[in-house]
């Protein structure tokens, strides 16, 4: 008895192989996949915006510790941050939302559609 060849699958009599059979359903819409990717990438840009915000805050704390506290020894003992908690959450959420919207604007292609429209209108007016 000879071993079966690699890559060849035996097919029972009376059936068709999956390669020669036409698909019973049309392939899924690429637009749904496309927009879900655009939204996912846009949310990634929003996350990067929040990371940049936190890096900016960290740099501000470093600057304060390096220069302001070193020269003045003002330790901010009288400052209470609890009243600003909701504002901090709002700034973080707003940064995420703004980054997501900017990412959506770029990844959806709207930024280049407006640029092409402006370029063609400029060409028409210069003639």
C-alpha positions in Angstrom: 0.0 0.0 0.0 1.3 3.4 -1.0 1.1 6.4 1.5 -1.2 9.3 0.3 0.5 12.2 -1.3 1.0 15.4 0.7 -1.5 18.1 0.1 -4.0 15.9 -1.6 -7.2 15.1 0.3 -9.2 12.1 -0.8 -12.8 12.9 -1.9 -15.6 10.5 -1.6 -17.4 9.5 -4.8 -20.4 11.6 -5.5 -19.2 14.7 -3.7 -17.4 17.8 -5.0 -14.2 19.1 -3.6 -14.4 22.5 -1.8 -12.2 24.1 -4.4 -14.5 23.4 -7.3 -17.7 24.1 -5.4 -19.1 27.7 -5.6 -19.6 29.4 -2.3 -23.2 29.3 -1.1 -22.9 32.7 0.5 -21.2 35.8 -0.9 -18.2 36.9 1.0 -18.7 39.4 3.8 -18.9 43.1 3.1 -15.5 44.7 3.2 -17.0 48.0 4.3 -18.0 46.6 7.7 -14.5 45.3 8.2 -13.0 48.5 7.0 -15.0 50.8 9.3 -14.4 48.6 12.3 -10.7 48.8 11.6 -10.9 52.6 11.2 -12.7 52.9 14.5 -10.2 50.6 16.2 -7.2 52.5 14.8 -8.9 55.8 15.8 -9.3 54.6 19.3 -5.6 53.7 19.3 -4.8 57.3 18.4 -7.1 58.5 21.3 -5.1 56.2 23.6 -1.9 57.7 22.3 -3.3 61.2 23.0 -4.0 60.2 26.6 -0.5 58.8 26.9 0.9 62.1 25.5 -1.2 64.0 28.0 0.1 61.9 30.9 3.7 62.3 29.6 3.1 66.1 29.6 1.9 66.0 33.2 4.9 64.0 34.1 7.2 66.5 32.5 5.5 69.3 34.3 6.0 67.5 37.6 9.6 67.0 36.8 10.0 70.7 35.9 8.4 71.7 39.1 10.6 69.4 41.2 13.7 70.4 39.3 13.3 74.1 39.3 10.5 75.5 41.4 10.8 73.4 44.5 14.6 73.5 44.3 14.8 77.3 44.4 11.7 78.1 46.5 11.0 75.0 48.6 7.3 75.6 48.0 6.0 72.1 48.6 2.3 72.7 47.7 1.2 71.4 51.2 -1.8 73.8 51.2 -3.1 72.7 47.7 -6.0 70.1 47.8 -6.6 68.2 44.6 -9.9 66.6 45.5 -12.0 69.4 44.1 -10.3 69.0 40.7 -10.9 65.2 40.4 -13.9 65.5 38.2 -12.1 68.1 36.0 -9.1 65.7 35.7 -11.5 62.9 34.5 -13.1 65.3 32.1 -9.8 66.4 30.6 -8.7 62.7 30.2 -12.0 61.7 28.6 -11.9 64.8 26.4 -8.4 64.1 25.3 -9.3 60.5 24.4 -12.4 61.7 22.5 -10.5 64.4 20.6 -7.7 62.0 19.7 -10.3 59.4 18.6 -12.0 62.0 16.4 -8.7 63.2 14.9 -7.8 59.6 14.2 -11.1 58.9 12.6 -10.7 62.0 10.5 -7.3 60.9 9.3 -8.0 57.1 8.9 -11.4 57.6 7.2 -9.7 59.7 4.5 -11.7 62.8 5.1 -8.6 64.9 5.5 -7.4 64.0 2.0 -10.9 64.4 0.4 -11.0 68.0 1.6 -7.4 68.6 0.4 -8.2 67.2 -3.1 -11.4 69.4 -3.3 -9.4 72.5 -2.4 -6.6 71.6 -4.8 -9.0 71.2 -7.8 -10.9 74.4 -6.9 -7.6 76.3 -6.7 -6.6 74.9 -10.1 -9.8 76.0 -11.6 -9.5 79.5 -10.3 -5.9 80.0 -11.4 -6.7 79.2 -15.1 
